[in-house]
Amino acid sequence: MDPRILRSRRNLADAILRLSADRPADQITAAEVAAESGVNRSTFYQHARNPADLLAAVLRTELDDLRERHLSRLPQDATSDEVTAAIGTVTLGVFEHIDKHADVYRHGLGPDSAGASLHAMLGTHFQESVLWLLDRHNVELPEHDGTGMPAAVASRYIAYGTVGAIEAWLTDEDRTVEGFLTDFSLLVPPWWPASAATV
């Protein structure tokens, strides 16, 4: 890729993260992001439709990278201990990512987020990760009366329950990543390997 395009992408990412730490992304204009990043507005629109989309894409890229490094490399025949370790590692990485961008996520998950809400982006990312693990049979759903739990139900429960827990965690001024990981491991159902994860 052209180094100039990469530089513009990095500058835009840094700019939207700085600006959205102060207020929801739907209250930020493309002109502000362009000025903050040192590019013109036409360059901004080559990378995103609006600041909220740019922010979601920047955060999603970081989250996807964590999944790629820790989950996507799990072999099909991974042992339960390997799966648990990988899920614990990626979960810790995600919580560290959110803590690093705490102000951004507070604005993006809070009641004032409106059109700049990060709920869907975060929930979709988590749901995709759960479905990927279920599809590869690294994680198995419990059965009742000989019928398996629907993957769509289980994945949304884990994904959006996690988003809700994160939103509440971000309101705690004394929060720690390690403490939240411990709380999270107690919240998730026993069939989810992260319930056995420890720091």
Disulfide bonds with the S-S distance in Angstrom:
none
